[in-house]
């Protein structure tokens, strides 16, 4: 039987006090609703129906996926009304799972256990026990402990308000049953809305058993209604990531001061200091040491690399035994071969450093290829941009570039060549040569600046 998932994401989220639709607010760098979609995909759902309303166009522009079927709830008349908008698109013989776009920590394993409760004679309901159930719909059971109804907080009696088992909103049933029950609900309640929870009483009346399942933790089913709740779930998520990393052999200086905003893949004996942020796809090989307050995004770090504090690595690959920082910035397209070193306040972009090459201080290396064992002196700049176009700088193996040198691309420095400190190099330098340029200044009036090359 095919599984179809309905994700309700139409609410405005007024308590967020934001122009951004609530379900697009990020948790761990990913929109809330995207976390829910990932959980649904973990169940191999045949189709995911995403019900939107407020900010629907913005949500659709942000969230992508061929398996998503977009459904508009033009008027927000309650959760039952939202699900009714999907009914025409459901296969008659499918199982239906209903989720919420603002409950981001739900796990596929929990939902799989819920789906196992569903049959021709039973539907599944995810409930949780809370010490303080205020605000939640209460689970009402009969003398034989069977679920007979869900009563919302505003409609609950004093006795019902004392119940600590509450509704998470997540439920599963066969599509044919959902069609029958939604046709019978009404809005005769304190809110004047069509409650999806009314299907529970209807199921009981028709002899369909309401089988309950529980999440591993209450955090898993917490929703986001304001920024305080969002911040709380952010830390819950990050604690979970820290636990998984330590189980995989990573040492964390402080598990409470870590932020993973993507996928962090690690080998054993990795050390991560406090305040580090990981975004996108990051891979850390065995023996990597990351100092405090480093920021890594979409990069691969080879074995035994040492990143010193406050270094930023984005779109780069370090092949191993490299030392970086402090305060270094490696931008996209940077490749460091084994043993290459980038020191404090050095920036690289689209630059390849050969094995053992080093730039220890205060340099900008852009659009460059630097040979093995070359030494780049402090204050060196590859002048790769002429105001309109980018150009390459080639530096041969074993070359020595003196401090405060400007290499005006396109230019090639030969293997073993030496550039004297303070030089501005505008012409190629052959292998093993010495180039020193410290001439008087030249001024040209009405000099035409370069223009962009036409495609």
C-alpha positions in Angstrom: 0.0 0.0 0.0 1.4 3.4 -1.1 2.2 6.0 1.6 1.1 9.6 1.0 2.3 12.3 3.5 0.4 15.5 4.1 2.4 18.3 5.7 0.4 21.3 7.0 2.4 24.5 6.5 -0.3 27.2 5.8 -0.2 29.2 9.0 1.1 32.7 9.2 2.9 32.3 12.5 2.0 35.8 13.9 3.9 35.2 17.2 7.2 35.0 15.2 6.7 38.7 14.4 8.3 38.3 11.0 7.7 38.9 7.3 9.1 35.4 6.7 6.6 32.6 6.7 7.0 30.6 9.9 7.9 27.3 8.2 10.8 29.0 6.4 12.6 30.1 9.6 15.8 28.2 9.8 16.8 25.6 12.4 20.4 24.4 12.0 20.5 26.5 8.8 17.6 24.6 7.2 13.9 25.8 7.0 11.7 24.2 9.5 9.5 22.5 6.9 12.5 21.1 5.1 13.3 19.0 8.3 9.8 17.6 8.2 10.1 16.8 4.4 13.4 14.9 5.1 11.7 12.8 7.7 8.9 12.0 5.2 11.4 11.1 2.6 13.0 8.7 5.1 9.8 6.7 5.0 10.0 6.3 1.2 6.7 8.2 0.7 5.2 7.8 -2.7 4.0 11.4 -2.6 4.3 14.4 -0.2 1.5 16.9 -0.2 2.6 20.3 1.1 -0.4 22.5 2.2 0.5 26.2 2.1 -1.4 29.4 2.6 0.4 32.4 4.1 3.5 33.2 2.0 2.7 30.2 -0.3 4.7 31.6 -3.3 7.8 32.3 -1.1 7.6 28.8 0.4 7.4 27.2 -3.0 10.3 29.3 -4.3 12.4 28.2 -1.3 11.5 24.5 -1.0 12.3 22.2 -4.0 11.6 18.6 -4.8 10.0 16.6 -7.5 8.1 14.6 -5.0 6.3 17.6 -3.6 2.7 18.3 -4.5 1.6 21.8 -3.7 -1.8 22.5 -2.3 -3.2 25.9 -1.4 -5.4 26.5 1.6 -6.8 29.9 0.6 -8.6 30.4 3.9 -7.1 29.1 7.2 -10.2 27.5 8.8 -8.4 24.9 10.9 -6.4 21.8 10.5 -9.4 19.7 9.4 -10.1 22.2 6.6 -6.4 22.1 5.6 -6.5 18.4 5.1 -9.8 18.6 3.2 -7.9 20.5 0.5 -5.8 17.5 -0.2 -8.6 14.9 -0.4 -9.1 15.2 -4.2 -5.5 14.2 -4.8 -5.2 11.1 -2.6 -5.2 7.6 -4.0 -8.2 5.7 -2.6 -6.1 2.7 -1.5 -3.2 4.6 0.1 -2.1 5.1 3.7 -2.0 8.7 4.8 0.4 10.3 7.3 -0.3 13.8 8.5 2.6 16.0 9.7 3.2 19.6 10.6 5.7 22.0 9.0 6.6 23.7 12.3 7.5 20.4 14.1 11.1 20.0 12.8 12.6 17.4 15.0 10.3 14.5 14.3 12.2 11.4 13.4 11.5 8.9 10.6 11.9 6.0 13.1 9.1 7.4 15.2 6.8 7.8 12.2 7.6 4.3 11.0 6.5 2.9 14.3 3.3 5.0 14.0 2.5 3.7 10.6 2.8 0.1 11.8 -0.4 0.8 13.9 -2.5 1.4 10.7 -4.8 -1.3 9.3 -8.4 -1.7 8.1 -9.4 -1.9 11.8 -7.1 0.7 13.3 -5.6 4.2 12.8 -2.4 5.5 14.4 -2.1 8.5 16.7 1.1 9.9 18.0 0.7 11.1 21.6 3.1 12.2 24.4 3.0 12.6 28.1 3.9 16.0 29.5 4.3 17.3 33.1 2.7 20.5 32.0 0.1 19.8 29.3 -1.3 23.3 29.1 -2.3 24.4 25.6 -2.4 20.9 24.2 -5.4 18.8 23.2 -6.0 16.0 25.8 -6.3 12.3 25.0 -9.5 11.0 26.4 -9.6 7.2 27.1 -12.5 5.0 28.2 -12.6 2.5 31.1 -10.8 -0.1 28.9 -8.0 2.4 28.1 -9.1 2.9 24.5 -8.8 6.4 23.0 -12.3 7.8 22.4 -11.6 11.5 21.7 -9.3 14.5 21.7 -10.4 17.6 23.6 -8.8 20.9 22.8 -7.6 23.0 25.7 -10.3 25.7 25.3 -13.0 23.1 25.1 -11.8 20.9 28.0 -13.4 20.5 31.3 -11.4 20.7 34.6 -11.2 16.9 34.7 -10.0 16.7 31.1 -7.5 19.5 31.7 -5.8 17.3 34.3 -5.0 14.7 31.7 -1.2 14.6 30.9 -1.3 12.5 27.7 -1.6 15.0 24.9 -2.0 15.1 21.2 1.0 15.8 18.9 -1.3 16.3 15.9 0.5 13.6 13.9 -1.7 10.7 12.9 -2.0 8.0 10.2 -4.9 6.2 8.7 -6.2 4.7 5.5 -7.3 7.2 2.9 -10.8 5.8 2.6 -11.3 6.4 6.3 -10.0 9.9 6.1 -12.5 10.7 3.3 -15.4 9.4 5.4 -14.4 11.2 8.6 -13.5 14.6 7.2 -17.0 14.8 5.5 -18.6 14.6 8.9 -16.6 17.1 11.0 -18.0 20.6 11.7 -16.8 23.9 13.3 -19.0 23.8 16.4 -16.3 24.7 18.9 -14.8 27.6 20.8 -12.5 28.5 17.9 -15.1 28.1 15.1 -12.6 26.0 13.2 -12.7 22.5 11.6 -10.5 20.4 13.9 -8.7 17.5 12.5 -8.7 16.0 15.9 -12.5 15.4 15.6 -11.7 12.3 13.4 -10.6 10.5 16.6 -14.1 10.4 18.0 -15.5 9.5 14.6 -13.1 6.6 14.3 -14.1 5.3 17.8 -17.8 5.6 16.9 -17.3 3.5 13.7 -15.4 0.8 15.7 -12.0 1.8 14.3 -9.4 1.4 17.0 -7.2 4.4 17.7 -3.7 2.9 18.4 -1.2 5.2 19.9 2.6 5.5 19.6 5.0 7.6 21.5 8.2 9.5 20.5 11.5 8.8 22.1 11.6 12.3 23.7 9.1 15.1 24.0 11.4 17.4 22.2 10.8 15.4 19.0 7.2 16.6 18.8 7.6 20.2 20.0 6.3 22.8 17.6 7.6 26.3 16.9 5.3 29.2 17.5 7.8 31.9 18.6 11.5 32.7 18.5 12.0 31.4 22.0 10.8 28.0 21.0 12.9 28.1 17.9 16.0 28.9 19.9 15.2 26.0 22.3 14.8 23.5 19.5 18.0 24.7 17.9 20.0 23.7 21.0 18.1 20.4 21.2 19.1 19.7 17.7 22.7 20.7 18.3 23.0 18.5 21.4 21.8 15.6 19.3 24.5 16.3 16.7 27.2 16.6 19.4 26.1 13.3 20.9 26.3 11.6 17.5 29.8 13.1 16.8 31.2 11.9 20.1 29.8 8.4 19.5 31.7 8.4 16.2 35.0 9.2 17.9 35.1 13.0 17.9 36.3 15.0 20.9 34.4 18.2 21.6 35.8 20.8 24.0 32.2 21.7 24.9 29.3 19.9 23.4 27.1 22.9 24.2 29.1 25.2 21.9 28.9 23.6 18.5 26.7 24.4 15.5 26.2 21.9 12.7 24.1 23.4 9.8 24.4 20.7 7.2 26.1 17.3 7.1 29.3 16.9 9.0 31.2 13.7 8.2 34.1 12.7 10.5 36.7 10.1 11.0 38.1 9.1 14.4 40.3 11.2 16.7 39.0 14.5 15.4 39.2 17.4 17.9 36.8 20.4 17.8 37.2 23.4 20.0 34.4 25.7 21.1 32.3 28.0 18.9 32.9 26.2 15.6 30.3 26.3 12.9 29.9 23.7 10.1 27.7 24.5 7.1 26.7 22.5 4.0 28.8 19.3 3.3 31.9 19.2 5.5 34.3 16.2 5.7 36.9 15.9 8.4 39.5 13.1 8.1 41.3 11.3 10.9 43.4 13.4 13.3 42.0 16.8 12.3 42.3 19.5 15.0 40.0 22.5 14.7 40.7 25.5 17.0 38.1 27.8 18.5 35.6 29.8 16.5 36.4 28.4 13.1 33.8 28.4 10.3 33.8 25.6 7.8 31.5 25.4 4.8 31.4 22.8 1.9 34.9 21.7 2.3 37.1 18.6 2.7 39.8 18.5 5.3 42.4 15.8 5.0 44.2 13.8 7.7 46.2 15.6 10.5 45.3 19.1 9.4 45.4 21.7 12.1 43.1 24.8 11.9 44.1 27.5 14.3 41.4 29.8 15.8 39.1 32.0 13.8 39.9 30.5 10.4 37.2 30.4 7.6 37.3 27.6 5.1 34.7 27.6 2.3 34.6 25.5 -0.8 38.2 24.4 -0.3 40.1 21.1 -0.1 43.1 20.4 2.2 44.9 17.2 1.4 46.6 16.6 4.7 49.2 17.7 7.2 48.4 21.3 6.6 48.4 24.1 9.2 46.0 27.0 8.7 45.5 30.2 10.6 44.9 31.9 12.9 42.5 34.3 11.1 43.0 32.7 7.7 40.4 32.7 5.0 40.3 30.0 2.3 37.7 30.7 -0.3 36.1 28.5 -3.0 38.5 26.8 -5.4 41.4 26.6 -2.9 43.4 23.4 -3.0 46.3 22.7 -0.6 48.5 19.7 -1.3 50.0 17.8 1.6 52.1 19.9 4.0 51.2 23.3 2.5 50.7 26.0 5.0 48.6 29.1 5.2 49.3 31.5 8.1 47.6 34.4 9.9 45.6 36.9 7.9 46.2 35.1 4.5 43.3 34.9 2.0 43.2 32.5 -0.9 40.7 32.1 -3.8 40.8 29.7 -6.8 44.4 29.0 -5.7 46.4 25.7 -5.8 49.3 25.4 -3.4 51.7 22.6 -4.1 53.2 20.3 -1.4 55.1 22.2 1.2 54.3 25.6 -0.2 53.7 28.3 2.4 52.2 31.7 2.8 52.7 32.5 6.5 51.5 36.1 6.8 49.3 38.8 5.5 48.9 37.8 1.8 46.2 37.6 -0.8 46.5 34.8 -3.3 43.8 34.7 -5.9 43.6 32.8 -9.2 47.0 31.4 -8.7 48.9 28.1 -9.0 51.9 27.9 -6.6 54.5 25.1 -6.9 55.8 22.8 -4.3 58.0 24.4 -1.5 57.4 27.9 -2.8 57.6 30.6 -0.2 55.2 33.6 -0.3 56.4 36.5 1.8 54.3 38.7 4.0 52.2 41.3 2.2 52.3 39.6 -1.2 49.4 40.1 -3.5 48.5 38.4 -6.7 46.9 41.3 -8.6 44.4 39.1 -10.4 41.7 41.7 -11.3 42.4 44.5 -13.7 39.1 46.2 -13.0 37.2 44.2 -15.5 38.6 40.6 -15.9 40.4 38.0 -13.8 43.8 36.7 -14.7 46.1 33.8 -13.5 49.4 33.9 -11.7 51.8 31.0 -12.0 54.6 30.5 -9.4 57.0 27.7 -9.9 58.3 25.2 -7.4 60.8 26.5 -4.9 60.2 30.1 -5.9 60.8 32.8 -3.2 58.5 35.8 -3.3 59.8 38.6 -1.1 57.7 40.6 1.3 55.3 43.3 0.0 55.5 42.1 -3.6 52.7 42.7 -6.2 52.4 40.1 -8.9 50.4 41.7 -11.7 48.5 38.9 -13.5 48.7 37.4 -16.0 52.3 36.6 -15.0 54.5 33.6 -14.5 57.3 33.2 -11.9 59.7 30.4 -12.8 60.9 27.5 -10.6 63.5 28.6 -8.1 63.1 32.3 -9.0 63.5 35.0 -6.4 61.5 38.2 -6.3 63.0 41.0 -4.2 61.0 42.5 -1.4 58.8 45.4 -2.5 58.8 44.5 -6.2 55.9 44.9 -8.6 56.2 42.2 -11.2 54.5 42.8 -14.5 56.5 40.5 -16.8 57.3 36.8 -16.6 60.4 35.8 -14.6 62.4 32.8 -15.8 63.6 29.8 -13.7 66.3 30.6 -11.1 66.3 34.3 -12.0 66.2 37.3 -9.6 63.7 40.1 -10.2 63.8 43.3 -8.3 61.7 46.3 -9.4 61.9 49.5 -7.3 61.7 52.3 -9.9 60.4 55.8 -9.7 56.7 56.3 -10.0 55.0 56.8 -13.4 51.9 58.9 -14.1 49.9 58.8 -17.4 47.1 61.2 -18.0 43.9 60.0 -19.6 44.8 56.4 -19.4 42.0 54.1 -20.6 40.9 51.5 -18.0 40.3 47.9 -19.2 36.8 46.8 -20.2 35.1 43.5 -19.8 35.8 40.9 -22.5 32.7 40.1 -24.7 31.5 36.5 -24.7 
